[in-house]
Amino acid sequence: MAEKKYGSFESVYQGSYSPLNPNYGSLFTGYRVPVSQISLTTDPRTANVISEVTSKLSHGQKQIELSLVSPEVFESIPKDHLKEVNRLGKLTGMEFSLHAPVIDPAGFSREGWSESERENNERQFKAVVVRAHDLNPKGNVPVTFHATTGIYSTLTPKPKGVEPTEEDVVYVVNRETGQIAGIRRERKYNPEEKKEVWLEPEEQLKEANKKMWDRNFSSIAWEEVKAGNMIGESAPIVQPFLQALENKEITEDDLLPEQRQALNQMKMGQVIYDDVGSHVKAFYNDAMRLWPKEVKEKNVEELKKIRNQIFEIEQKNLMEKNPAEAAQRYDDALKRFRKIVKESPPQFYVPTTDFALEKSKETLANTALFAYKKFGKSAPIISVENVFPNTVFATGSELASLVKESRETFVKKAKATGMGESEAREAASKLIGATWDTGHINMIRKYGFGEDEEGKFNPKKFEKFMVEETKKIAPFVKHVHISDNFGFEHTELPPGMGEVPLKGMLTEIEKAGYKGPKVIEAGNWWQHFKTSPIPPAFEAFGSPIYGMQMQPYWNQAAAIYGMPGPYSGGYGMMLPEQHFSTYGSGFSTLPSELGGTMPGKGQKFSGTPME
């Protein structure tokens, strides 16, 4: 029902036609969530989780997330404190989840990527899971890990149909050094279309790898030609007496001046060819390490011939016994090798997204398998969270790929330990999933999503895109983070206070079967307004005030009961605490938004009688 204003009624109904309307209120998202499903986070700046949980108990939540995003804060929590939090949960009926420290699962650091860093991070992942288990030793505690610490996605996201520009960059990882590099988008003349066209990222990356190999081969080409000429020119002169020299039947002093000169030239050619041979063997080993499996399988016979030609030269000491044959073998092997490399350049450079997927799935699968072996069916859930839209695994499709690949890797590793496939798949599906953060994905708006052809923002178009993106990840969701923003900065506001299309997104997740908590991440609200984000969250989600899941709803409460809304400064002290605390029925333990008052006015029989 449309909202209207009717004269003097405006002061009663606060500008609305009727607060009895179930959809009343400017914050209401249109998606109802019972109070029992709304979760609150602890302050991520403190390790005093017992104090934090105790202070949050008065908000009435059934679930609290321990937000421990800083590794240093997490490590500052004393040994038994998480167990004590579990005891508090048993006493109050509270359940817990844990936001793990931000650690990169792929193994990136400020210096780039390294396998040792990935292994170190995996150890931290496992340590977090072990401690998280203390929060509920009999259940599956959801543990959220960031999918990345901020590694750029291969391509900055662009709406469908938007053309690339010269400013666009393809982000890649050098597999040899672990460094991230940016390659600007390029054009290439297309003879068929008779114009320049944008190279697709895959083609451009192939060109970049081809250039890298061309430089490698060019670095030895001159030496190879020079050495080949030197050996080729001297071989006819040296070959007749080379065997006699080797058998010590003659010495160099017995040679004619022309023969000694030819011998010296051949020796110099051999030295150069030894260096060329070392480079060729190194190139071959690099290629075998960097080629994907399908390339090696396709060229398996040819690669065997190349290997035999290269390595037999040294094994048979051909450069000493028959330099001309050795030079011919090097030349032939190099031509064969370059042909394969030209068709399928080994990947010195790989897309950041592909590289991060390859490394992250290893960490996640190993962590989940470790947890399952240690804790069995009560193992914590490894839930991977999307971060910012220009980073890896930020979209629904990319995050879904990471979850699927991690599950498959888990199954493969579990079977290798003797576990049956059905058990492995069941455990993988249960223990590896996704945390979908609504505020993070909403920031994709800054890249032009939701705009029409004239560049004007179209909320319906944007909501359609966000719903489609959520559909891709919905079947894998194990946990949900709710925050609101306007699409440009990572501001964490309570739901309904920004422009995140929550109704459509949460509906898709619910359709896929998720019934778990919605964790309100509202750091900016705490920082700037110093009040709990829970009351506005109740209002935004139209939570029923009573357990019967019926009216009245929290979005109606402000108008029906005259309660101050989220934008109000409040009415001041309505019910002085001393009138209640005298008889032991005070509200001082409740947040002020839920009826609490400031303590400190005296308790029970303290103070003067008239106070």
C-alpha positions in Angstrom: 0.0 0.0 0.0 1.4 3.4 -1.0 2.4 5.7 1.9 0.3 8.9 2.2 0.1 11.8 4.6 -3.2 13.0 6.1 -3.0 16.3 7.9 -3.0 16.0 11.7 -2.5 12.2 11.4 1.1 12.9 10.2 2.3 13.5 13.8 0.8 10.2 14.9 1.8 8.0 12.1 5.1 9.7 11.2 4.3 10.4 7.6 2.9 7.0 6.7 -0.6 6.0 5.7 -0.6 3.2 8.3 2.1 1.7 10.5 -0.1 -1.5 10.6 1.1 -2.1 7.0 3.5 -5.2 7.2 5.8 -3.4 4.8 6.0 -0.2 6.9 9.2 1.7 7.2 12.0 3.1 5.0 14.5 0.5 6.2 12.4 -2.6 5.5 14.1 -4.7 2.7 11.1 -6.7 1.9 12.8 -9.9 3.1 11.8 -11.1 6.6 14.3 -12.8 8.9 13.4 -14.2 12.3 15.4 -12.7 15.2 16.9 -16.1 15.9 18.7 -16.0 12.5 20.3 -12.6 13.0 23.8 -12.8 14.3 26.1 -10.1 15.7 29.9 -9.9 15.5 32.4 -9.2 18.3 34.7 -6.2 18.0 37.6 -7.3 15.7 40.1 -5.1 17.6 40.1 -7.0 20.8 41.2 -10.4 21.9 39.0 -10.2 25.0 36.4 -12.5 23.5 34.8 -13.4 26.9 34.0 -9.8 27.7 32.8 -9.2 24.1 30.5 -12.2 24.1 29.2 -11.3 27.6 28.4 -7.8 26.5 26.6 -9.1 23.4 24.4 -11.6 25.2 22.1 -8.8 26.3 21.1 -8.1 22.7 19.1 -11.2 22.6 20.9 -13.0 19.8 21.0 -16.7 19.5 24.3 -16.6 17.5 27.4 -14.5 17.7 30.4 -14.5 15.3 33.8 -14.0 16.8 35.4 -11.6 14.4 39.2 -12.3 14.7 40.4 -11.0 11.3 43.8 -9.9 12.7 46.3 -12.7 13.1 47.9 -10.9 16.0 44.6 -10.4 17.8 43.8 -14.1 17.3 47.1 -15.2 18.7 46.5 -12.9 21.7 43.5 -15.0 22.9 44.6 -17.1 25.9 44.6 -20.9 25.6 41.3 -21.7 27.4 39.2 -18.6 26.5 37.5 -20.1 23.5 36.5 -23.1 25.7 35.1 -20.6 28.2 33.1 -19.0 25.4 31.7 -22.4 24.7 30.6 -22.7 28.3 28.8 -19.3 28.1 27.0 -20.6 25.0 25.8 -23.7 26.9 24.5 -21.6 29.7 22.7 -19.1 27.4 21.7 -21.2 24.4 24.1 -19.2 22.3 25.8 -20.7 19.2 29.0 -19.3 17.6 30.9 -19.0 14.3 34.4 -17.6 13.8 35.8 -15.2 11.3 39.4 -16.4 10.9 42.4 -14.2 10.6 43.0 -12.8 7.1 45.6 -15.2 5.7 46.1 -15.8 2.0 45.3 -19.4 1.1 47.3 -19.3 -2.1 50.5 -18.3 -0.4 50.9 -14.7 -1.6 52.7 -12.1 0.6 54.1 -8.6 -0.1 57.1 -10.2 -1.7 55.0 -12.2 -4.1 54.2 -15.9 -4.1 56.2 -18.8 -2.8 55.4 -22.4 -1.9 57.0 -22.0 1.5 54.6 -19.2 2.2 51.7 -21.3 1.1 52.8 -24.1 3.4 53.2 -21.7 6.3 49.7 -20.3 5.7 48.3 -23.8 5.6 49.7 -24.4 9.0 48.0 -21.3 10.3 44.7 -22.4 8.7 45.0 -25.7 10.5 45.8 -24.0 13.8 42.7 -21.8 13.5 40.5 -24.8 12.8 41.8 -26.6 15.9 41.1 -23.7 18.2 37.7 -23.0 16.5 36.6 -26.5 17.4 36.7 -25.4 21.1 33.7 -23.2 20.4 31.6 -26.3 19.9 33.3 -29.7 20.1 30.1 -31.5 19.2 29.1 -29.4 16.2 30.4 -28.0 13.0 31.5 -24.5 13.7 31.5 -22.3 10.6 35.0 -20.8 10.1 35.2 -18.1 7.5 38.5 -17.6 5.6 39.0 -14.8 3.1 39.5 -16.2 -0.4 42.4 -13.8 -0.8 44.3 -11.0 0.9 43.7 -8.7 -2.0 45.3 -10.3 -5.1 44.1 -8.6 -8.2 41.7 -10.7 -10.4 43.0 -11.4 -13.9 40.7 -8.8 -15.3 38.9 -5.9 -13.6 35.2 -6.8 -13.9 33.3 -5.0 -16.7 29.6 -5.2 -17.6 28.7 -7.4 -20.5 29.2 -5.6 -23.8 31.6 -3.0 -22.5 34.7 -2.7 -24.8 38.2 -2.8 -23.4 40.5 0.2 -23.5 44.2 0.8 -23.6 44.1 1.3 -19.8 42.8 -2.2 -19.1 45.3 -4.6 -17.6 45.6 -8.3 -17.6 47.1 -9.4 -14.2 49.4 -12.4 -14.3 51.8 -14.3 -12.1 55.3 -15.2 -13.1 55.5 -18.9 -12.1 59.3 -18.8 -11.7 59.5 -15.7 -9.5 56.1 -15.6 -7.9 55.8 -11.9 -8.8 52.5 -10.3 -10.1 52.7 -8.3 -13.2 50.3 -6.3 -15.3 50.1 -6.6 -19.0 48.1 -3.9 -20.8 45.4 -4.9 -23.3 46.7 -5.0 -26.9 45.2 -4.9 -30.3 46.2 -7.0 -33.3 45.5 -6.6 -37.0 43.0 -9.1 -38.2 43.4 -9.8 -41.9 39.9 -11.3 -42.2 38.2 -8.4 -40.7 40.7 -5.9 -42.2 41.0 -4.0 -38.9 42.6 -4.1 -35.5 40.8 -6.1 -32.9 41.3 -6.6 -29.1 43.2 -9.7 -28.2 41.3 -11.9 -25.8 43.2 -12.3 -22.5 44.0 -15.9 -23.2 45.5 -15.0 -26.6 47.4 -12.1 -25.2 48.8 -14.2 -22.4 49.9 -16.8 -25.0 51.7 -14.0 -26.9 53.4 -12.8 -23.7 54.6 -16.3 -23.0 55.8 -16.7 -26.6 57.8 -13.5 -26.4 59.4 -14.7 -23.2 60.5 -17.9 -24.9 61.6 -16.1 -28.0 63.9 -14.0 -25.8 65.2 -17.2 -24.2 66.0 -18.8 -27.5 67.4 -15.5 -28.9 69.9 -15.4 -26.0 71.6 -18.5 -27.2 71.0 -18.3 -30.9 74.1 -16.4 -31.8 76.3 -18.6 -29.6 74.8 -21.7 -31.2 75.5 -20.5 -34.7 78.9 -19.3 -33.8 79.8 -22.6 -32.1 78.3 -24.6 -35.0 80.4 -22.7 -37.6 83.6 -23.1 -35.6 83.1 -26.9 -35.2 81.8 -27.3 -38.8 84.9 -25.5 -40.2 87.4 -27.3 -38.0 85.9 -30.8 -38.0 87.2 -31.9 -41.4 90.8 -30.9 -40.4 90.7 -32.2 -36.9 88.6 -35.4 -37.3 91.4 -37.5 -38.9 93.8 -37.2 -36.0 91.3 -36.6 -33.1 91.2 -40.3 -32.2 95.0 -40.5 -32.2 95.1 -37.5 -29.8 92.6 -39.1 -27.5 94.6 -42.4 -27.4 97.8 -40.4 -26.8 99.4 -41.8 -29.8 100.4 -38.3 -30.8 100.5 -34.9 -29.0 99.6 -31.4 -30.0 103.3 -30.7 -30.6 103.2 -33.2 -33.4 100.5 -31.3 -35.3 101.1 -28.9 -38.1 100.3 -25.1 -37.4 97.1 -25.3 -39.4 96.0 -28.4 -37.5 96.8 -26.8 -34.1 94.7 -23.7 -35.1 91.8 -25.9 -36.2 92.0 -27.9 -32.9 92.0 -24.7 -30.9 89.0 -23.4 -32.9 87.1 -26.7 -32.2 87.9 -26.5 -28.5 86.5 -23.0 -28.3 83.4 -24.2 -30.2 83.0 -27.0 -27.7 83.2 -24.6 -24.8 80.5 -22.4 -26.3 78.4 -25.4 -27.1 78.7 -26.7 -23.6 77.2 -23.4 -22.4 74.5 -23.6 -25.1 73.7 -27.2 -24.1 73.3 -26.1 -20.4 70.8 -23.5 -21.5 68.9 -25.9 -23.7 68.7 -28.5 -20.9 67.5 -25.8 -18.5 64.8 -24.6 -21.1 63.7 -28.2 -21.5 63.3 -28.8 -17.8 61.5 -25.4 -17.4 59.1 -26.3 -20.2 58.3 -29.7 -18.8 57.5 -28.1 -15.4 55.4 -25.3 -16.9 53.5 -27.2 -19.6 50.0 -28.4 -18.7 49.4 -32.1 -18.7 47.5 -32.1 -22.0 50.4 -30.5 -23.9 52.9 -33.1 -22.6 50.5 -35.9 -23.4 50.0 -34.6 -27.0 53.7 -34.4 -27.7 54.9 -37.3 -25.5 56.8 -39.1 -28.3 58.5 -36.1 -29.7 59.5 -34.9 -26.3 61.2 -38.3 -25.6 63.2 -37.9 -28.8 64.2 -34.4 -27.8 65.2 -35.5 -24.3 67.3 -38.4 -25.7 69.1 -36.1 -28.2 69.9 -33.5 -25.6 70.9 -35.7 -22.7 72.8 -38.4 -24.6 75.3 -35.8 -25.9 76.6 -35.5 -22.3 76.1 -39.1 -21.4 78.1 -40.4 -24.4 80.6 -37.6 -24.2 79.9 -36.8 -27.9 81.2 -33.3 -27.7 84.7 -34.7 -27.0 84.5 -37.8 -29.2 82.6 -36.4 -32.2 82.0 -32.7 -32.0 80.3 -32.5 -35.4 77.7 -35.2 -34.5 77.1 -33.5 -31.1 76.6 -30.1 -32.8 74.2 -31.7 -35.3 72.2 -33.3 -32.4 71.9 -30.0 -30.5 70.8 -28.2 -33.6 68.1 -30.9 -34.5 66.9 -31.1 -30.9 66.6 -27.4 -30.6 64.6 -27.1 -33.8 62.2 -29.8 -32.7 61.9 -28.2 -29.2 61.3 -24.7 -30.6 58.5 -26.0 -32.9 56.5 -27.4 -29.9 57.2 -24.2 -27.8 55.9 -22.0 -30.7 52.6 -24.0 -30.9 52.2 -24.2 -27.1 54.4 -21.7 -25.2 55.1 -23.0 -21.7 53.4 -20.7 -19.2 55.9 -18.5 -17.5 53.0 -16.2 -17.0 49.6 -17.4 -15.8 46.4 -15.5 -15.0 46.3 -14.6 -11.3 42.9 -16.2 -10.9 44.0 -19.5 -12.4 47.2 -19.5 -10.3 45.4 -18.6 -7.1 42.9 -21.4 -7.8 45.6 -24.0 -8.3 47.3 -23.0 -5.0 44.3 -22.2 -2.8 42.4 -25.4 -3.5 45.5 -27.2 -2.1 45.4 -25.3 1.1 41.7 -25.5 1.6 41.5 -29.3 0.8 44.4 -30.1 3.1 42.9 -28.1 5.9 39.5 -29.7 5.6 41.0 -33.2 5.4 43.2 -32.5 8.5 40.1 -31.3 10.4 38.1 -34.4 9.3 40.8 -36.8 10.3 41.2 -35.1 13.7 37.6 -34.3 14.6 35.5 -36.6 12.4 31.9 -35.5 11.8 32.2 -32.6 14.3 35.0 -31.0 12.3 34.6 -27.2 11.7 33.3 -26.0 8.3 35.9 -24.3 6.0 33.8 -21.5 4.5 35.6 -19.3 1.9 34.5 -15.6 1.6 34.4 -13.4 -1.5 36.3 -10.2 -1.0 36.4 -7.1 -3.2 35.2 -7.2 -6.8 38.6 -6.6 -8.4 40.3 -9.5 -6.5 40.3 -13.2 -7.2 37.2 -15.3 -6.4 35.2 -12.1 -5.8 32.3 -13.1 -8.1 29.8 -15.9 -7.6 31.1 -17.9 -10.5 34.8 -17.7 -9.4 34.0 -18.5 -5.8 31.9 -21.4 -6.9 34.8 -22.7 -8.9 37.1 -22.5 -5.9 34.7 -24.4 -3.7 34.2 -27.1 -6.4 37.9 -27.5 -7.1 38.7 -27.7 -3.4 36.1 -30.4 -2.9 37.5 -32.4 -5.7 41.0 -32.1 -4.4 39.7 -33.1 -1.0 38.2 -36.3 -2.5 41.3 -37.1 -4.4 43.5 -36.7 -1.3 41.1 -38.5 1.0 40.9 -41.5 -1.4 44.7 -41.7 -1.4 44.6 -42.2 2.4 42.2 -45.2 2.0 38.8 -43.4 2.5 35.9 -44.5 0.3 34.7 -42.2 -2.4 31.2 -41.8 -1.0 32.4 -40.9 2.4 35.0 -38.5 0.9 32.4 -36.7 -1.2 30.0 -36.5 1.7 32.6 -35.0 3.9 33.9 -32.6 1.2 30.3 -31.3 0.6 29.7 -30.8 4.3 33.1 -29.2 5.3 34.0 -27.0 2.3 31.7 -24.2 1.3 31.3 -20.4 0.8 30.6 -17.4 2.9 28.7 -14.9 0.7 29.3 -11.3 1.7 26.6 -9.0 0.3 28.5 -5.8 1.0 31.6 -7.0 -0.8 29.9 -8.0 -4.0 27.8 -4.8 -4.0 31.0 -2.8 -4.6 31.0 -4.1 -8.2 28.7 -1.2 -8.9 31.8 1.1 -9.1 32.8 -0.6 -12.3 29.6 0.3 -14.2 27.4 -2.6 -13.4 23.7 -1.6 -13.4 24.1 1.4 -15.7 22.1 1.8 -18.9 23.5 2.8 -22.3 23.5 6.5 -21.3 25.5 5.8 -18.1 22.6 6.3 -15.7 22.3 3.8 -12.8 19.3 1.5 -13.1 18.5 -0.2 -9.8 16.4 -2.9 -11.3 19.1 -3.8 -13.8 21.7 -3.9 -11.1 19.5 -6.0 -8.8 19.0 -8.5 -11.7 22.7 -8.8 -12.1 23.3 -9.3 -8.3 20.6 -12.0 -8.1 22.1 -13.8 -11.1 25.6 -13.6 -9.5 24.1 -15.0 -6.2 22.5 -17.9 -8.0 25.9 -19.1 -9.1 27.2 -19.4 -5.5 23.9 -20.2 -3.7 24.2 -24.0 -3.8 27.6 -23.8 -2.0 26.7 -21.2 0.7 27.5 -22.3 4.3 27.5 -18.8 5.9 26.2 -15.3 5.1 27.7 -11.9 6.0 25.3 -9.0 5.8 26.5 -5.4 5.4 25.2 -2.5 3.4 26.9 0.2 1.4 26.4 2.4 -1.7 28.6 0.4 -4.0 31.8 2.5 -4.0 33.5 2.1 -0.6 33.8 -0.8 1.9 31.5 0.8 4.4 29.7 -1.6 6.7 26.3 -0.3 7.6 23.3 -2.2 8.9 21.0 -3.6 6.3 18.5 -1.2 4.7 20.8 1.8 5.2 22.6 1.5 1.8 21.7 0.2 -1.6 22.5 -3.5 -1.5 19.6 -5.4 -3.1 19.3 -7.8 -0.2 15.8 -9.2 -0.9 16.6 -10.8 -4.2 20.0 -12.1 -3.1 18.8 -13.6 0.2 15.8 -15.2 -1.5 18.1 -17.0 -3.9 20.3 -18.3 -1.1 17.1 -19.5 0.8 15.9 -21.2 -2.3 19.1 -23.2 -2.4 18.4 -24.4 1.1 20.4 -22.1 3.4 18.6 -21.5 6.7 21.5 -20.5 8.9 22.4 -17.2 10.6 22.8 -13.8 8.8 25.8 -12.2 10.4 25.5 -8.4 10.6 28.9 -6.8 9.9 28.4 -3.2 10.8 31.8 -1.8 11.7 31.2 1.6 10.4 27.9 1.9 12.3 29.7 1.0 15.6 32.5 3.5 14.8 30.4 6.5 13.9 27.1 6.1 15.8 28.3 4.2 18.8 25.1 2.1 19.1 24.1 -1.4 18.3 23.2 -2.3 14.7 20.8 -4.9 15.9 17.6 -2.8 16.2 17.9 -1.3 12.7 18.7 -4.9 11.4 15.4 -6.1 13.0 13.6 -3.3 11.3 15.3 -3.9 7.9 14.4 -7.5 8.0 11.0 -7.0 9.4 11.6 -9.5 12.1 8.6 -10.6 14.1 8.6 -9.2 17.7 7.1 -12.4 19.0 8.1 -16.0 18.5 4.9 -16.8 16.5 6.4 -15.3 13.4 3.5 -12.9 12.9 2.6 -9.2 13.3 3.6 -6.9 14.8 7.1 -6.7 13.2 10.0 -4.7 14.2 9.6 -2.4 11.2 6.2 -1.4 12.6 7.4 -1.0 16.2 8.6 2.6 15.9 5.3 4.0 14.8 3.0 1.7 16.8 4.8 1.9 20.1 6.4 5.3 19.7 9.9 3.9 19.8 12.8 6.1 18.5 14.0 4.9 15.1 17.6 4.4 13.9 17.8 8.0 12.8 16.4 9.4 16.1 18.4 10.9 18.9 16.0 9.3 21.3 13.7 10.7 24.0 16.2 10.8 26.8 15.7 9.0 30.1 12.1 7.8 30.1 12.2 5.4 33.0 14.9 6.3 35.6 16.9 3.3 36.6 16.7 3.9 40.3 12.9 3.2 40.4 13.5 -0.3 39.2 16.9 -1.2 40.6 15.5 -0.7 44.1 13.4 -3.8 43.6 16.0 -5.7 41.6 14.2 -5.3 38.2 16.5 -2.8 36.4 17.3 -2.6 32.7 20.9 -1.5 33.1 22.2 -4.7 31.4 20.2 -4.1 28.2 21.4 -1.9 25.4 19.9 1.6 25.5 18.1 0.9 22.1 16.3 -2.0 23.7 15.1 -0.1 26.8 18.3 0.0 28.9 19.5 3.1 30.8 22.8 4.3 31.9 24.0 2.7 35.1 25.7 4.6 38.0 22.7 6.2 39.8 22.9 3.9 42.7 21.5 0.4 43.3 18.8 -0.9 45.6 19.3 0.8 49.0 22.3 3.1 48.1 21.8 6.9 48.1 19.3 9.0 49.9 15.7 7.9 50.3 14.3 10.5 47.9 16.7 9.4 45.1 
